[in-house]
Amino acid sequence: MNDHRNMILAIVLSAIILFGWGFVTEHYFPTATAPSTKVVEGKQVALPQPGADPSADAPVAIRSREAVLAETPRVAIQTPRLEGSINLTGARIDDLVLTTYRESLAKDSPPIRLLSPSGTSNAYFAGFGWTAQGVAAPAADTVWQASGNRLTPTTPVTLSWDNGQGQRFEIRFSVDDGYMFTADQKVINTGNGAIAARPYALVSRASASQDPDSWTMHVGPVGVFNGAANYDFGYDDIIDEGDQNFTSRGGWLGFTDKYWLTALVADQGSNVDASFRRGPSGSFQTDFAAAPAIVPAGKAVSYQSRFFAGAKEVQLLEKYTDAGVPRLDKAIDWGWFEWFMKPIFSLLNWLYDVIGNFGLAIIGLTLIVRILMFPIAQKQFRSMAGMRVLQPKMKALQDRYKDDKPKLQQEMLKLYQEEKVNPMAGCLPILIQIPIFYALYKVLMLAVEMRHKPFFLWIKDLSAHDPLTPVNLFGYLPFTPPTFLALGVLPIILGITMWLQFKLNPPPMDPVQKQVFALMPWVFMFIMAPFAVGLIIYWITNNILTIAQQKWLYSRHPGALDQPVAKAETK
């Protein structure tokens, strides 16, 4: 009867974990990126990635992008990482694709489009200009004159406009070989009197990001004000609470997607008024304005700002941070454990540079962790062997003091002390693994370097879940099971290796714990199915190494495998 009760209790606890974890991951811990492939009749088929293109034309597009781009004069943008154009109407950077990233794994997949002009579905652009008192300032419909027809890292372009009242406005655009534009804004006053002009810059996007915002991954408005990163506001906060205004000395602000970022960088020596706001049409805008400048007659005033538009590559963000953009690397929300996660990423990225395959790099990372933990594992083994030897004595104590729990705990503690066994020693390797596991989870979720990186065979994207599942007979049945039930091949292997590992451990004395541990490998098989396959590769490799290490240690201490025989008497 007790065995049946224990089994029922174990099943109930497992179900609570299984379904409760699904709720937790949905709201707090996104499991993986959107699947990039699907297995159909045993073959890989690339899936479209609508979330990868925040400005993609939709069936309900206002007008096609091609038509809108053809309506205005433009200056081409061409760099090793970027292609697009500057709109001379309004001096907007509103046409930009990332040439080194593709929307999907399909061979003919187009590059990621980051910016798109006003008038198209999900328009997304940056603009630069002035407000002025008493004189005409350039507006959104102002047509600028360009000094050249192509912007490259070696050929800057200057836009100019004369208001006919004695003032000339200029914007000199330059771009590096990464994702950073520089806008040198200048007002030349040839009029009879002084004028007041205030430079500003803005980024506008027609709708919120399609990437989910969660407790572990911030998506939405982001910035660094007075040296401190701010992740406090999401799109819903702007809708519900209205404009969010800040004053800052220097800093930057913009919008972050999961992998992409647009950020306006103020002159770091000036004070600015910055804001996140909602436009009348429902668009979202972030902007800053510097302090008004008095421009005497015959003089000129300049202001320099920068604009980042591209992928959140870790090393490149760190490079810009070192070059004077305060904490631009904070655009990646590593969280509280950044001090630990970034070294894990750096090691993983270094292994990738050496090996050339991120899956093998993850396996290499696991090997390094296991080597460093080998002394701890030996202590764990000795503790496990000692616990195995003590089981008859522990069982005798449980029988003797089954009605006196405080006395039982006292006698068990005394037994551990006499035999010099620490029952918690086996938990230490697990506790050490938790931050490493979580760091790898964050790397797989946040680092664009992991996006669409293949392993071998059917694993084409280590940041997505395993697409190959026997639930639909590996794609031969014409349906796609929900992620929760789509048990991939690797999650199944994870369950098997976890079961084998548990078989080598001494069984718990408590019958409920024993039943829970018996079910745990299969519960985790379901829990881990939606997670990034790179994370599962790490866990499987760790399990296999643990099994091999235990086998080796048992070969050196064969007596530890012997089942102890209970004595007839105990003290």
Secondary structure, DSSP 8 states (H G I E B T S, - for coil): -HHHHHHHHHHHHHHHHHHHHHHHHHHT---S----EEEETTEEEE---GGG-TT---TT-SB-HHHHHTTS-EEEEE-SSEEEEEETBTTEEEEEEEEEEESSSSTT--EEEEEB-TTBTT-EEEEEEEEEESS----TT-B-EES-SEEBTTB-EEEEEE-SSSEEEEEEEEE-SSSEEEEEEEEEE-SSS-EEEEEEEEEEESS--SS--BTTB--EEEEEETTEEE----HHHHHHH--EEEEEES-EEEEE-SSEEEEEE--TTSEEEEEEEE-TTS-EEEEEEE--EEE-TT-EEEEEEEEEEEE--HHHHHHHHHTT-TTGGGGS---TTHHHHHHHHHHHHHHHHHHS-HHHHHHHHHHHHHHHTHHHHHHHHHHHHHHHHHHHHHHHHHHHTTT-HHHHHHHHHHHHHHHT--TTTTHHHHHHHHHHHHHHHHHHHH-GGGTT---STT---TTS-----GGGTTTTSS----TTT---HHHHHHHHHHHHHHHTS---SSHHHHHHHHHHHHHHHHHHTTS-HHHHHHHHHHHHHHHHHHHHHHHH-GGGGS-----S---
